[in-house]
Amino acid sequence: GDLELALVAAGQPRFRAAQLHAWLHKRGVADFAAMTDLPGELRETLEGTGLWGAVRVIPATVEVMDVMVAGRIVESTGAKLEIEVKVTDATGREWLDRKYSGRADTRAYKEVPVKPRDPFDNVYATIANDLLAARNTLTREQRELCLQAVIAWEARHLESEARTGYIDRGSKAEGEV
């Protein structure tokens, strides 16, 4: 596909497209630094593109994510949108804590719009640009630390799940296996 053609044109072997596709679509990983079977130089090049992976809406029960974007709609009238956005990463570093607002692009409400679009694309584009600017202030080491924090949390979580049901705590808080 297009991905394979772009990678081959950049001098990469054809199988790199399958590797990248597996990370993005099968494993759900959008952080290029985490794609450990890709050569470091390719990961750095991909990181330098400024491209972001898929954005997912996750349930409130999820405790950790590499980057967590929380938003609250303050006002939405169809003509105006005001939203509060707070972004933190897995290390607790705050990327953004801002209020965004904008007026609707009324062309989006036409019966036959010239180009179908969301009336508040301008607001969303501003948020995306601010996220990219915040990400670009981080060093490679800071991005890797964020990933390591997620991996450490997952390891602790899996370890506690693995022990569940194997230890019986008596009334004296003694454990029996």
C-alpha positions in Angstrom: 0.0 0.0 0.0 0.9 3.7 0.4 2.9 3.0 3.6 5.0 0.4 1.9 5.7 2.7 -1.1 6.7 5.6 1.1 9.1 3.4 3.2 10.6 1.8 0.1 11.0 5.3 -1.5 12.8 6.3 1.7 15.3 3.4 1.3 13.7 1.0 3.8 13.1 -2.7 3.0 9.5 -3.7 2.1 9.0 -5.7 5.4 9.3 -2.5 7.4 5.8 -1.5 6.3 4.4 -4.8 7.8 6.3 -4.1 11.1 5.0 -0.5 11.3 1.4 -1.7 10.4 1.5 -4.3 13.2 2.6 -1.7 15.8 -0.1 0.8 14.7 -3.0 -1.5 14.0 -2.5 -4.8 15.8 -0.8 -3.7 18.9 -2.4 -0.2 19.1 1.0 1.5 19.7 1.3 4.9 18.2 4.5 6.0 19.9 7.4 5.5 17.4 9.9 5.3 20.3 8.2 2.1 21.5 8.5 0.3 18.2 11.6 -1.6 19.3 11.9 -3.9 16.3 12.4 -0.8 14.0 15.9 0.6 13.6 16.6 3.6 15.8 17.3 5.8 12.8 13.9 5.0 11.3 12.1 5.6 14.7 13.8 9.0 15.0 12.8 9.9 11.5 9.2 8.9 12.2 9.2 10.8 15.4 10.5 13.8 13.6 7.5 13.8 11.2 5.2 15.1 14.0 2.6 12.6 13.1 0.3 11.3 15.8 -1.3 7.9 16.1 -4.9 7.2 16.6 -6.8 9.0 19.4 -8.9 6.7 21.5 -11.7 7.5 23.9 -11.0 5.3 27.0 -13.2 4.4 30.0 -12.7 6.3 33.2 -11.4 3.2 34.9 -8.1 3.2 32.9 -5.5 4.3 35.4 -2.5 5.0 33.1 -1.8 6.0 29.5 1.3 7.5 27.9 -0.5 10.7 27.3 -3.9 11.4 28.9 -6.1 14.1 27.4 -9.1 15.1 29.5 -11.7 17.5 28.3 -14.8 19.2 29.7 -17.3 21.0 27.5 -18.0 24.4 29.2 -20.4 25.6 26.5 -21.6 24.2 23.2 -24.4 26.1 21.5 -23.9 25.1 17.9 -22.6 28.7 17.3 -19.9 28.7 20.0 -17.8 26.0 21.6 -15.8 26.4 24.8 -13.8 23.5 26.1 -11.3 23.0 29.0 -8.4 20.6 28.1 -5.9 19.2 30.5 -3.1 16.9 29.2 -0.7 15.0 31.4 1.7 12.2 30.6 2.5 9.0 32.5 5.2 10.7 34.5 2.7 13.2 35.8 4.2 16.0 33.6 1.5 18.5 32.6 1.5 19.4 28.9 -1.5 21.6 28.8 -4.2 23.1 31.0 -6.1 25.5 29.0 -9.5 26.7 27.9 -10.2 26.8 24.2 -13.1 28.6 22.5 -14.2 29.3 19.0 -17.1 30.2 16.8 -18.6 27.7 14.4 -17.7 27.8 10.8 -21.3 28.2 9.5 -20.4 26.8 6.1 -20.4 23.4 7.8 -24.2 23.8 8.5 -25.1 24.4 4.8 -27.5 21.7 3.4 -24.8 20.8 0.9 -21.5 21.9 2.3 -18.7 22.7 -0.1 -16.5 20.4 1.9 -18.0 18.2 4.7 -16.4 19.2 8.0 -17.0 19.7 11.7 -18.0 23.3 12.4 -15.4 23.5 15.2 -12.4 22.1 13.2 -10.6 25.4 14.0 -10.8 24.7 17.8 -9.7 21.1 17.4 -6.8 22.1 15.1 -5.6 24.6 17.7 -5.7 21.9 20.4 -3.8 19.5 18.2 -1.2 22.1 17.3 -0.7 23.0 21.0 -0.3 19.2 21.8 2.3 18.9 19.1 4.1 22.0 20.4 4.1 20.6 23.9 5.4 17.2 22.7 8.2 18.9 20.7 9.5 20.6 23.9 10.3 17.1 25.3 13.7 15.5 24.8 13.9 12.0 23.5 14.9 10.9 27.1 11.7 12.5 28.5 9.6 10.7 26.0 11.3 7.4 26.8 10.8 8.0 30.5 7.1 8.4 29.9 7.0 5.1 28.1 9.1 3.4 30.8 6.6 4.7 33.4 3.7 3.1 31.5 5.6 -0.2 31.2 6.5 -0.2 34.9 2.9 0.5 35.9 1.7 -2.4 33.6 4.3 -4.7 35.1 3.2 -3.9 38.6 -0.5 -4.3 37.6 0.1 -7.7 35.9 2.2 -8.9 38.9 -0.6 -8.2 41.3 -3.2 -9.8 39.0 -1.0 -12.9 38.8 -1.0 -13.3 42.6 -4.7 -12.8 43.0 -6.3 -15.9 44.3 -3.1 -17.7 45.2 -2.5 -16.2 48.6 -5.1 -16.7 51.4 -4.8 -14.1 54.1 -5.8 -15.5 57.5 -7.1 -13.4 60.4 -3.5 -13.0 61.7 -2.5 -11.5 58.3 -0.3 -14.5 57.6 -0.2 -15.7 54.1 -0.6 -19.3 53.0 0.0 -20.5 49.5 
